[in-house]
Amino acid sequence: MKRSMILIVGAALLFAMPAEARDMKGSGTAAYVPVASDTSELPSGKLLRRVHSKTIILADDDTLPFHLARQDCSGTYVLTPEGEIEIGRGHCEAVDQDGDVWWLWWESVSESGKWGILGGTGKYDGMAGSGTTTPIAAHDDGRFAVKWEGSWVMK
């Protein structure tokens, strides 16, 4: 009896211990389609563009939890009078195929970008990490695609 109690207590302690964090890395592409956009002129002659876009994230490794997640992003860009991006910042929320959610911030400057994880639910609870983006396509109608890469820790 004493031995079985020790095993039960030991098993309970094992399951009560927090799961070990997992370091992850990944890369992929995302092609964004704007669903709402408005542009106004600033007193300096520069342009202010507010955009809401949607995408599906594709990971190069289809076993990563981000693969095929749907993402909605909102942000604001400051453009030169000629329409070139000076800076853009915003946020995104993503929902994976299991229904877990995570949030990130993003920044775009000229020909590069960066992103960082703000938090999440379910498997993304306690997640932290960041990465970069590189533009690979941009069209006059506002559609664009990026190559992303990054690293993160999942608890």
PEGI-V208298 format. One record per pair of residues at least 12 apart in sequence whose C-alpha atoms are under 10 Angstrom apart, sorted by sequence separation. I is the first residue (numbers start at 1). J is the second residue. If there is no record, write none. Layout:
BEGIN
i=I j=J
i=I j=J
END
This chain:
BEGIN
i=37 j=49
i=38 j=50
i=39 j=51
i=56 j=68
i=57 j=69
i=58 j=70
i=76 j=88
i=77 j=89
i=91 j=103
i=92 j=104
i=93 j=105
i=104 j=116
i=105 j=117
i=116 j=128
i=117 j=129
i=118 j=130
i=133 j=145
i=134 j=146
i=135 j=147
i=37 j=50
i=38 j=51
i=55 j=68
i=56 j=69
i=57 j=70
i=75 j=88
i=76 j=89
i=77 j=90
i=91 j=104
i=92 j=105
i=103 j=116
i=104 j=117
i=105 j=118
i=116 j=129
i=117 j=130
i=133 j=146
i=134 j=147
i=135 j=148
i=36 j=50
i=37 j=51
i=38 j=52
i=55 j=69
i=56 j=70
i=57 j=71
i=75 j=89
i=76 j=90
i=90 j=104
i=91 j=105
i=92 j=106
i=103 j=117
i=104 j=118
i=115 j=129
i=116 j=130
i=117 j=131
i=132 j=146
i=133 j=147
i=134 j=148
i=36 j=51
i=37 j=52
i=55 j=70
i=56 j=71
i=74 j=89
i=75 j=90
i=76 j=91
i=90 j=105
i=91 j=106
i=102 j=117
i=103 j=118
i=104 j=119
i=115 j=130
i=116 j=131
i=132 j=147
i=133 j=148
i=134 j=149
i=35 j=51
i=36 j=52
i=37 j=53
i=54 j=70
i=55 j=71
i=56 j=72
i=74 j=90
i=75 j=91
i=89 j=105
i=90 j=106
i=91 j=107
i=102 j=118
i=103 j=119
i=104 j=120
i=114 j=130
i=115 j=131
i=116 j=132
i=132 j=148
i=133 j=149
i=34 j=51
i=35 j=52
i=36 j=53
i=54 j=71
i=55 j=72
i=73 j=90
i=74 j=91
i=75 j=92
i=89 j=106
i=90 j=107
i=102 j=119
i=103 j=120
i=114 j=131
i=115 j=132
i=131 j=148
i=132 j=149
i=133 j=150
i=33 j=51
i=34 j=52
i=35 j=53
i=36 j=54
i=53 j=71
i=54 j=72
i=55 j=73
i=73 j=91
i=74 j=92
i=88 j=106
i=89 j=107
i=90 j=108
i=101 j=119
i=102 j=120
i=103 j=121
i=113 j=131
i=114 j=132
i=115 j=133
i=131 j=149
i=132 j=150
i=33 j=52
i=34 j=53
i=35 j=54
i=53 j=72
i=54 j=73
i=72 j=91
i=73 j=92
i=74 j=93
i=88 j=107
i=89 j=108
i=101 j=120
i=102 j=121
i=113 j=132
i=114 j=133
i=130 j=149
i=131 j=150
i=132 j=151
i=32 j=52
i=33 j=53
i=34 j=54
i=52 j=72
i=53 j=73
i=54 j=74
i=72 j=92
i=73 j=93
i=87 j=107
i=88 j=108
i=89 j=109
i=100 j=120
i=101 j=121
i=102 j=122
i=112 j=132
i=113 j=133
i=114 j=134
i=130 j=150
i=131 j=151
i=32 j=53
i=33 j=54
i=34 j=55
i=52 j=73
i=53 j=74
i=71 j=92
i=72 j=93
i=73 j=94
i=87 j=108
i=88 j=109
i=100 j=121
i=101 j=122
i=102 j=123
i=103 j=124
i=112 j=133
i=113 j=134
i=129 j=150
i=130 j=151
i=131 j=152
i=31 j=53
i=32 j=54
i=33 j=55
i=51 j=73
i=52 j=74
i=53 j=75
i=71 j=93
i=72 j=94
i=86 j=108
i=87 j=109
i=88 j=110
i=99 j=121
i=100 j=122
i=101 j=123
i=102 j=124
i=111 j=133
i=112 j=134
i=113 j=135
i=129 j=151
i=130 j=152
i=31 j=54
i=32 j=55
i=33 j=56
i=51 j=74
i=52 j=75
i=70 j=93
i=71 j=94
i=72 j=95
i=85 j=108
i=86 j=109
i=87 j=110
i=92 j=115
i=99 j=122
i=100 j=123
i=101 j=124
i=102 j=125
i=111 j=134
i=112 j=135
i=128 j=151
i=129 j=152
i=130 j=153
i=30 j=54
i=31 j=55
i=32 j=56
i=50 j=74
i=51 j=75
i=52 j=76
i=69 j=93
i=70 j=94
i=71 j=95
i=85 j=109
i=86 j=110
i=87 j=111
i=89 j=113
i=91 j=115
i=93 j=117
i=98 j=122
i=99 j=123
i=100 j=124
i=101 j=125
i=102 j=126
i=103 j=127
i=104 j=128
i=106 j=130
i=108 j=132
i=111 j=135
i=128 j=152
i=129 j=153
i=30 j=55
i=31 j=56
i=32 j=57
i=50 j=75
i=51 j=76
i=69 j=94
i=70 j=95
i=71 j=96
i=85 j=110
i=86 j=111
i=87 j=112
i=88 j=113
i=89 j=114
i=90 j=115
i=91 j=116
i=92 j=117
i=93 j=118
i=95 j=120
i=98 j=123
i=100 j=125
i=102 j=127
i=104 j=129
i=105 j=130
i=106 j=131
i=107 j=132
i=108 j=133
i=110 j=135
i=111 j=136
i=127 j=152
i=128 j=153
i=129 j=154
i=29 j=55
i=30 j=56
i=31 j=57
i=49 j=75
i=50 j=76
i=51 j=77
i=69 j=95
i=70 j=96
i=84 j=110
i=85 j=111
i=87 j=113
i=89 j=115
i=91 j=117
i=92 j=118
i=93 j=119
i=94 j=120
i=95 j=121
i=104 j=130
i=106 j=132
i=107 j=133
i=108 j=134
i=127 j=153
i=128 j=154
i=29 j=56
i=30 j=57
i=31 j=58
i=49 j=76
i=50 j=77
i=68 j=95
i=69 j=96
i=70 j=97
i=91 j=118
i=93 j=120
i=106 j=133
i=108 j=135
i=126 j=153
i=127 j=154
i=128 j=155
i=29 j=57
i=30 j=58
i=48 j=76
i=49 j=77
i=50 j=78
i=66 j=94
i=68 j=96
i=69 j=97
i=126 j=154
i=127 j=155
i=28 j=57
i=29 j=58
i=30 j=59
i=48 j=77
i=49 j=78
i=66 j=95
i=67 j=96
i=68 j=97
i=69 j=98
i=124 j=153
i=125 j=154
i=126 j=155
i=28 j=58
i=29 j=59
i=47 j=77
i=48 j=78
i=49 j=79
i=66 j=96
i=67 j=97
i=69 j=99
i=71 j=101
i=73 j=103
i=75 j=105
i=77 j=107
i=124 j=154
i=125 j=155
i=27 j=58
i=28 j=59
i=29 j=60
i=47 j=78
i=48 j=79
i=65 j=96
i=66 j=97
i=69 j=100
i=70 j=101
i=71 j=102
i=72 j=103
i=73 j=104
i=74 j=105
i=75 j=106
i=76 j=107
i=77 j=108
i=78 j=109
i=79 j=110
i=123 j=154
i=124 j=155
i=27 j=59
i=28 j=60
i=46 j=78
i=47 j=79
i=48 j=80
i=65 j=97
i=69 j=101
i=71 j=103
i=73 j=105
i=74 j=106
i=75 j=107
i=76 j=108
i=77 j=109
i=123 j=155
i=26 j=59
i=27 j=60
i=28 j=61
i=46 j=79
i=47 j=80
i=48 j=81
i=65 j=98
i=73 j=106
i=113 j=146
i=115 j=148
i=26 j=60
i=27 j=61
i=28 j=62
i=45 j=79
i=46 j=80
i=47 j=81
i=49 j=83
i=112 j=146
i=114 j=148
i=115 j=149
i=116 j=150
i=26 j=61
i=45 j=80
i=46 j=81
i=47 j=82
i=48 j=83
i=65 j=100
i=113 j=148
i=114 j=149
i=115 j=150
i=116 j=151
i=117 j=152
i=25 j=61
i=26 j=62
i=42 j=78
i=44 j=80
i=45 j=81
i=46 j=82
i=47 j=83
i=49 j=85
i=66 j=102
i=114 j=150
i=116 j=152
i=27 j=64
i=35 j=72
i=37 j=74
i=39 j=76
i=41 j=78
i=42 j=79
i=44 j=81
i=45 j=82
i=46 j=83
i=47 j=84
i=48 j=85
i=57 j=94
i=26 j=64
i=28 j=66
i=29 j=67
i=30 j=68
i=34 j=72
i=36 j=74
i=37 j=75
i=38 j=76
i=39 j=77
i=40 j=78
i=41 j=79
i=46 j=84
i=47 j=85
i=50 j=88
i=52 j=90
i=54 j=92
i=56 j=94
i=25 j=64
i=26 j=65
i=27 j=66
i=28 j=67
i=32 j=71
i=33 j=72
i=34 j=73
i=37 j=76
i=39 j=78
i=42 j=81
i=46 j=85
i=47 j=86
i=49 j=88
i=50 j=89
i=51 j=90
i=52 j=91
i=53 j=92
i=55 j=94
i=56 j=95
i=57 j=96
i=24 j=64
i=26 j=66
i=27 j=67
i=30 j=70
i=32 j=72
i=34 j=74
i=39 j=79
i=41 j=81
i=46 j=86
i=48 j=88
i=50 j=90
i=52 j=92
i=54 j=94
i=56 j=96
i=26 j=67
i=30 j=71
i=32 j=73
i=65 j=123
i=65 j=124
i=59 j=147
i=60 j=148
i=53 j=142
i=54 j=143
i=58 j=147
i=59 j=148
i=60 j=149
i=53 j=143
i=55 j=145
i=58 j=148
i=59 j=149
i=51 j=142
i=53 j=144
i=57 j=148
i=30 j=133
i=23 j=127
i=25 j=129
i=27 j=131
i=29 j=133
i=31 j=135
i=21 j=126
i=22 j=127
i=23 j=128
i=24 j=129
i=25 j=130
i=26 j=131
i=27 j=132
i=28 j=133
i=29 j=134
i=30 j=135
i=31 j=136
i=32 j=137
i=37 j=142
i=21 j=127
i=23 j=129
i=25 j=131
i=27 j=133
i=29 j=135
i=30 j=136
i=31 j=137
i=32 j=138
i=36 j=142
i=29 j=136
i=31 j=138
i=34 j=141
i=35 j=142
i=33 j=141
i=34 j=142
i=35 j=143
i=33 j=142
i=34 j=143
i=32 j=142
i=33 j=143
i=34 j=144
i=32 j=143
i=33 j=144
i=31 j=143
i=32 j=144
i=33 j=145
i=31 j=144
i=32 j=145
i=30 j=144
i=31 j=145
i=32 j=146
i=30 j=145
i=31 j=146
i=29 j=145
i=30 j=146
i=31 j=147
i=29 j=146
i=30 j=147
i=28 j=146
i=29 j=147
i=30 j=148
i=28 j=147
i=29 j=148
i=27 j=147
i=28 j=148
i=29 j=149
i=27 j=148
i=28 j=149
i=26 j=148
i=27 j=149
i=28 j=150
i=26 j=149
i=27 j=150
i=25 j=149
i=26 j=150
i=27 j=151
i=25 j=150
i=26 j=151
i=24 j=150
i=25 j=151
i=26 j=152
i=24 j=151
i=25 j=152
i=23 j=151
i=24 j=152
i=25 j=153
i=23 j=152
i=24 j=153
i=22 j=152
i=23 j=153
i=24 j=154
i=21 j=152
i=22 j=153
i=23 j=154
i=21 j=153
i=22 j=154
i=23 j=155
i=21 j=154
i=22 j=155
i=20 j=154
i=21 j=155
i=19 j=154
i=20 j=155
i=19 j=155
i=18 j=155
END
